[in-house]
Structures are given as structure tokens and as C-alpha cells.
């Protein structure tokens, strides 16, 4: 039997509906972490359905950090003005601005990385692997693995979320999509740091 307290705790941790939380706990034998994973998987499925919808409302957030040494401007879009005004959405945009300040992404997603940058990175990674004395037959696999790490470090959506390293920024956005019921898109961002040459 799943207690109402457990359902409430899961709801407060995930933002999912009461019945979804109850079902998730029943499906996972009352295991809180597995129930969260179950809901996230369901949320991701819900988010995928919304991905095609137009997001033309939203917010621009300005975030200043380190006593004015780092500044970030970020635009995050949703589908309606109503959602743009919710605390959940504002909190998400603020967290994304903090992520950009702290983790210094260069691109929003791997699709935004120019082909010539990927080609150059592969060339460097291949030379590194060969210089480390790796056999030719495994070099391509090593390059692909290290390229994945490059995407995780340089693409906002693939970075581990600074407040929960077990979750990527994309997972965080998908959770909000599932909770708010609208497509959410990071449109653009710009990061400034005193003394840094762009």
C-alpha cells in the first residue's frame, strides 16, 4: 500500500500530477528513485510530442555573477504568455542563465556545432590518440567517445545541470515541458566575462 505522504513527496520532487505519482510508485514497488525515473521517462515521452509545436512567447533573462565579472543574456521560448509568467518557467530560465554563467557552453545543441569545428576536433582527437600509442584499429572508437565528451562540455543541452549533476540540461527542460504542457526552446544566449576576448 502506497501512503499519501509518499505520493506527496514524489509530487513535490517531480511536479507530476497526484495520480501519475501514485501510478509510478505502484509500478516501482514504492521505490522513490525508481518512481522519479519512471516519471521522467514518461515526461520525456510527453515532451517529445510537444517538440513540434511553435514556441514564440517566453522571456529574456539577464544574469550577473561574481560581483559583475560575468554576465549572461538568454532567451527561452514557450508557447503562451500564460506559461511565460509562471514561477516554474521563470525559475527554469534563471537556472539556465546560471548554467551558462557557470559551465560556459559554446552552443545550444550538437546540431549547432559547425561541421568545420567538428572536423577540426576529430583531427585533434585522432592525433592525440595516435600520440598516446593507441592502435590504429581502435582510434576511431576513441575519437567518437572523446567527441561525445566535447559535446557534453560545449553544448548547453548536453551539459550536466549544475544543481543536479545526474540530470542534463535537456532532461531539466523536458521535465518542465511535461509539467507545464508546452514546448520550451532555448533560442539563444550570450556570455560575457570581464577581460575575456570574444
N, C-alpha and C positions, 0 to 999 in steps of 0.2 A: 504493500500500500504506500503510495507516494503522499507525503504530508503537504499541506497547503504552504507551510513555511519553506519547504524545499522548492516548490513551484515558484513562490515569490522571489526566492533568492536567485533562481535561474533567470526569472524575468528581469530582475534588476541588473543582472550581469550581462544580459544579451539584448534587452529591449524587445524581445519577441513577445507575441501575444500569450495570454494565460493558457489557452487550450494547446497551442503549439508547444509551450514549455512542458505541460503535463504529458503530452504525447511523446516528446523527446525523452523525458525521464522514464516513462513506461518502456519505451523502445530500448533504452540502455540500462535497464535494471536499477535505476536510481543513481547511476554514476554521473556526478555533476560535470566532470571534464568531458566525458564521452557525450553527454547531452548537449554541451556547448558546441562540440564538434559537429554533432548531428544537425543542430540548428544552423550552424554556419554553412554546412553543405546544402541544406535546404535554402538558406538565404542566398547562397551563390547561384543556385538554380533560378531563384526568383529574380536576382539581379541580371542574369543573362537574358531573361525575357524582356527586361526593360531597356537593355543596352541600345536598341534601335530607335528609341523614342527621342525626340528633339529636346535638348536642354538649352533653353535660351534665356532663362532667368538666372538669378544667383547673386553672388557677392564678390567684391574685390576687397581683400584684406591687406592691410599694411601692418607688418610686424617688425618691431625694432628690438634688438637684443644686445646684450653686452654694453649697456650704457651708451648706446648709439653707435657702436662699432660695426654692427651687422644690421642690414635692413632687407626685408623681403616684401615684394608685392606679388600677390597671387590672385588669379581669377578662377573661381569654381562655379560651375553652372548646374542648375537643376531645371525642372520643367515648369514650375509655377512660382509665382511671387509668394504664395502662401507658405510653401516649404522653405523658401529662401529666408523667411522671417522667423523660422522655428529655432529654438535654442539648440536642438540637435544639429541642425545644418550649420549654424554659426560656430558651434563648438568644433565640428569637423573642419571647417575652413581655417579656423585658428590653429588647430593641431597640424594641418597640412603646411601652414606658413611656418610653424615652429620646426617641422620636419625639414623643410627647405633650408632654413637657417642653420640647423644642426648638421644635417647629412650632406649638404652641398650637391644635390643631384644636378646633372647637366641637361637631362632630357626628361620628358614626362614618361614616355614608354619606349620599349626597344624599337618599336616601329618608327620612332622619331630620330633614331641614331642614323646619320647619313652613311650610305654604303661605303664611301671612301674612309670614314672613321673606322668602320668595322674591318675593312680590308687592311688598313694600317695596323690595327690592334692585332689581327690574326698574324700578320707578318712579324710583329714584335714578339708575340707569344710563341710562335714557331721557332724563332731564333733563340729565345730563352730556353725552350725545351731541348733544342739540339745542343746548346752550350752546356746544359746540365748533363749531357751524355745520354739522353733518353733514346731508345732505339727508334728508328725511322717509322716502324710499323705502328707504334703507339703515339707518335707525336700528334697526329690529327685528333685523337681522342682527348689528349691532354689540352690541346688548343681549344677544343669545344668546351671542355669543362671550365677552363680559365676564362673563356669568353662569357660563359654564364655568370661567373663571378663579376666580370666587368659590368654586365647588365644590372646585376643586383646592387652594385655600388653606385652606378651612374644614372639609373633610370628611377625616377621618383616612385612609380607604381610597384616596382620590384624590390625596393628597399625594405628592410625590416623596420616596422614602425617604432620610433624612438621610445614610446611609452609602453610598448609590449613587443619585445623582440621576437616572440613566437608568431607574430602576425605581420604580414606585409601591408604596405600602404593600400595596395589593391584590395586585400581582404577587408581592411577597415572601411574603405569606400563601399564595397559590396554589402557589408553589414548595414551601413546607413541606407543604401538603396533598398534593401529588404525591409528595413524598419520604416522608412519614410514613404516607400511605394513609388518613388520616382527615379528616373535615370539621373545620375550625378557624374559630371565630367570635369576633370581638371583641364581648363582651357589653356592657361599659360602662367608662367611665373618668371620672376627676375630677382636675383640675389645680389646684394651689394655688400662689400666689406671694405672698410677703411684701408687705404694703402694697396688694395688689390688691383692689378691691371687687368682689364677685361679684354 
